[in-house]
Amino acid sequence: MRCVLSGVSRSVAVLAVLVGGAGRAGAAPLNPLDFASLGAFPTAAGTFSFDTSNLTLTGPGITTPIQGSLSTTGVAVFDFNAITVASDQVFVSQYSFSGVTTPPLAFTVAG
C-alpha cells in the first residue's frame, strides 16, 4: 500500500504530526511556502530517522543528513515537493534526553 502526497496547490498536507514532542506546539497552521523545499522524499526501502533536536533526517540513500527547519511555533518541519511512502519504509524519531523539550515533527508538501 502506498500513500502519495503530491500536486498540492498552495495548501498544506501534513503527514505524521507530533512525533516525540513532549511539549505543546502552537496551533497555528504551517505554510509549506514558508520553508525551503528539500526536493522529493527519498524512495529507498529501509528505516528513516528524524532527530528533532538537531532537525536532521537520515536513512537509506541519504549520504549527508537532510536538514529541516524550526517553525516559529516550535515544530521541526521537513518540507518536500512530493512524498511517497511505501510499505517497506519505516520512520522513527530520535532525540537526545538532555532535559530539553524536543520539538514535534511535521512533514509538509507544497506544489
DRENMARNU-225526 format. One line per 3 residues: number of its first residue (from 1); their letters; for each residue x, y, z of C-alpha. Coordinates in steps of 0.2 Angstrom, whole numbers, plus 2048, in hexadecimal, padded with zeros to 3 digits. Each point is the difference from the previous one (the first is absolute). Example, Ala and Ser with C-alpha at 12.3 -4.5 7.8 and 13.67 -1.06 7.14 Angstrom:
REM DRENMARNU-225526
1) AS) 83E 7EA 827 ~ 806 811 7FD
This chain:
REM DRENMARNU-225526
1) MRC) 800 800 800 ~ 807 811 7FC ~ 7FB 811 806
4) VLS) 804 80E 7F3 ~ 800 812 804 ~ 804 80B 7F1
7) GVS) 7F8 80E 7F5 ~ 7F9 809 80F ~ 7FD 812 7FA
10) RSV) 804 80D 80D ~ 7F8 7F6 80E ~ 808 7F5 80D
13) AVL) 801 7EE 802 ~ 807 7FB 810 ~ 805 7EE 803
16) AVL) 806 7F8 811 ~ 7FD 80F 80B ~ 807 801 812
19) VGG) 80C 7F2 802 ~ 80B 801 80F ~ 7FB 811 806
22) AGR) 7FE 801 813 ~ 7F9 811 800 ~ 7F2 809 7F7
25) AGA) 802 807 7EF ~ 7F7 810 7FA ~ 7F0 7FD 7F8
28) APL) 803 80C 7F1 ~ 800 7F7 7EF ~ 810 7FD 7F7
31) NPL) 803 807 7EF ~ 80B 7F6 7F5 ~ 805 80F 7F6
34) DFA) 808 807 810 ~ 80E 7F3 7FF ~ 80D 7FB 7F3
37) SLG) 7FB 7F0 7F7 ~ 80B 7F1 803 ~ 7FB 7F9 7EF
40) AFP) 7F7 7EF 7FF ~ 800 7F4 80F ~ 80D 7F2 7FE
43) TAA) 7F8 7F0 7F9 ~ 80C 7F3 806 ~ 7FA 7F2 80B
46) GTF) 806 800 812 ~ 7FF 80A 810 ~ 800 813 800
49) SFD) 805 809 810 ~ 7FA 811 805 ~ 80A 809 80D
52) TSN) 7F5 80E 805 ~ 80D 807 80C ~ 80D 803 7F2
55) LTL) 7F2 802 7F2 ~ 808 7F2 7F6 ~ 7FA 7F1 7F5
58) TGP) 80B 7F1 7FD ~ 7FC 7F0 7F7 ~ 804 7F5 7F1
61) GIT) 806 809 7F1 ~ 804 810 80A ~ 812 803 800
64) TPI) 800 811 80A ~ 7F2 802 80D ~ 7F1 80A 7F9
67) QGS) 7FE 810 80A ~ 7EE 806 805 ~ 7FB 810 807
70) LST) 7F8 806 810 ~ 7F0 809 7FE ~ 7FC 810 80A
73) TGV) 7F4 7F5 80A ~ 80D 7F4 805 ~ 7FD 7F1 7F4
76) AVF) 80E 7F7 7F7 ~ 7FA 802 7EE ~ 806 7F5 7F1
79) DFN) 7F9 808 7F0 ~ 800 7F5 7F0 ~ 7F9 803 7EF
82) AIT) 7F9 7EE 800 ~ 7FF 7F2 80C ~ 7FD 7EE 7FC
85) VAS) 800 7F4 80E ~ 802 7EE 7FD ~ 7FC 7F1 80B
88) DQV) 813 7FB 801 ~ 804 811 808 ~ 801 803 812
91) FVS) 800 811 809 ~ 807 802 812 ~ 803 810 80A
94) QYS) 811 801 80A ~ 804 80E 80B ~ 80C 803 80F
97) FSG) 7F9 7FF 812 ~ 80A 80F 805 ~ 7F2 807 80B
100) VTT) 7FA 80C 7F1 ~ 7EF 7FE 7F9 ~ 802 7FA 7EE
103) PPL) 7F5 807 7F2 ~ 7F2 7F6 7F8 ~ 802 7FB 7EE
106) AFT) 7F7 804 7F1 ~ 802 7FC 7ED ~ 7F9 80D 7F4
109) VAG) 7FD 7FF 7EE ~ 7FD 80F 7F4 ~ 7FD 800 7ED
